[in-house]
Amino acid sequence: MQTVAIRDLKNNPSSMTKYLDEGDSVFVTRHGKPIGITLPLNDDIFSMGVKKTVAIELYKMEIISLGKMAEMLEIPKQEAMSLLNSLNITWIEDDVESIKTEANKWL
């Protein structure tokens, strides 16, 4: 995902459209802090839905945890893991207690 400052966007709108044309999502920032996101319109966006796409992108960028992604999508964490698997996205369990429980299975 790319980042474009709102100042740059105002002065040069093609700075964002270039990334969108390449299929990249773009964070719009003000003073270095994200204030918005733009997504390229393609078949994936329409078939997966914008909410799901944003949640997955935020997870891939490590902005939100797996649990938060599941919460955003209003699905169980296990279903979120399956969704990421189906998209070939590597995931990691973010809950310390779950990690300990899983580790104890192997000890």
Secondary structure as a PSIPRED ss2 file (coil, helix, strand):
# PSIPRED VFORMAT (PSIPRED V4.0)

   1 M C   1.000  0.000  0.000
   2 Q E   0.000  0.000  1.000
   3 T E   0.000  0.000  1.000
   4 V E   0.000  0.000  1.000
   5 A E   0.000  0.000  1.000
   6 I H   0.000  1.000  0.000
   7 R H   0.000  1.000  0.000
   8 D H   0.000  1.000  0.000
   9 L H   0.000  1.000  0.000
  10 K H   0.000  1.000  0.000
  11 N H   0.000  1.000  0.000
  12 N C   1.000  0.000  0.000
  13 P C   1.000  0.000  0.000
  14 S H   0.000  1.000  0.000
  15 S H   0.000  1.000  0.000
  16 M H   0.000  1.000  0.000
  17 T H   0.000  1.000  0.000
  18 K H   0.000  1.000  0.000
  19 Y H   0.000  1.000  0.000
  20 L H   0.000  1.000  0.000
  21 D H   0.000  1.000  0.000
  22 E C   1.000  0.000  0.000
  23 G C   1.000  0.000  0.000
  24 D C   1.000  0.000  0.000
  25 S C   1.000  0.000  0.000
  26 V E   0.000  0.000  1.000
  27 F E   0.000  0.000  1.000
  28 V E   0.000  0.000  1.000
  29 T E   0.000  0.000  1.000
  30 R E   0.000  0.000  1.000
  31 H C   1.000  0.000  0.000
  32 G C   1.000  0.000  0.000
  33 K E   0.000  0.000  1.000
  34 P E   0.000  0.000  1.000
  35 I E   0.000  0.000  1.000
  36 G E   0.000  0.000  1.000
  37 I E   0.000  0.000  1.000
  38 T E   0.000  0.000  1.000
  39 L C   1.000  0.000  0.000
  40 P C   1.000  0.000  0.000
  41 L C   1.000  0.000  0.000
  42 N C   1.000  0.000  0.000
  43 D H   0.000  1.000  0.000
  44 D H   0.000  1.000  0.000
  45 I H   0.000  1.000  0.000
  46 F H   0.000  1.000  0.000
  47 S H   0.000  1.000  0.000
  48 M H   0.000  1.000  0.000
  49 G C   1.000  0.000  0.000
  50 V H   0.000  1.000  0.000
  51 K H   0.000  1.000  0.000
  52 K H   0.000  1.000  0.000
  53 T H   0.000  1.000  0.000
  54 V H   0.000  1.000  0.000
  55 A H   0.000  1.000  0.000
  56 I H   0.000  1.000  0.000
  57 E H   0.000  1.000  0.000
  58 L H   0.000  1.000  0.000
  59 Y H   0.000  1.000  0.000
  60 K H   0.000  1.000  0.000
  61 M C   1.000  0.000  0.000
  62 E C   1.000  0.000  0.000
  63 I C   1.000  0.000  0.000
  64 I C   1.000  0.000  0.000
  65 S C   1.000  0.000  0.000
  66 L H   0.000  1.000  0.000
  67 G H   0.000  1.000  0.000
  68 K H   0.000  1.000  0.000
  69 M H   0.000  1.000  0.000
  70 A H   0.000  1.000  0.000
  71 E H   0.000  1.000  0.000
  72 M H   0.000  1.000  0.000
  73 L H   0.000  1.000  0.000
  74 E C   1.000  0.000  0.000
  75 I C   1.000  0.000  0.000
  76 P C   1.000  0.000  0.000
  77 K H   0.000  1.000  0.000
  78 Q H   0.000  1.000  0.000
  79 E H   0.000  1.000  0.000
  80 A H   0.000  1.000  0.000
  81 M H   0.000  1.000  0.000
  82 S H   0.000  1.000  0.000
  83 L H   0.000  1.000  0.000
  84 L H   0.000  1.000  0.000
  85 N H   0.000  1.000  0.000
  86 S H   0.000  1.000  0.000
  87 L C   1.000  0.000  0.000
  88 N C   1.000  0.000  0.000
  89 I C   1.000  0.000  0.000
  90 T C   1.000  0.000  0.000
  91 W C   1.000  0.000  0.000
  92 I C   1.000  0.000  0.000
  93 E C   1.000  0.000  0.000
  94 D C   1.000  0.000  0.000
  95 D C   1.000  0.000  0.000
  96 V H   0.000  1.000  0.000
  97 E H   0.000  1.000  0.000
  98 S H   0.000  1.000  0.000
  99 I H   0.000  1.000  0.000
 100 K H   0.000  1.000  0.000
 101 T H   0.000  1.000  0.000
 102 E H   0.000  1.000  0.000
 103 A H   0.000  1.000  0.000
 104 N H   0.000  1.000  0.000
 105 K H   0.000  1.000  0.000
 106 W H   0.000  1.000  0.000
 107 L C   1.000  0.000  0.000
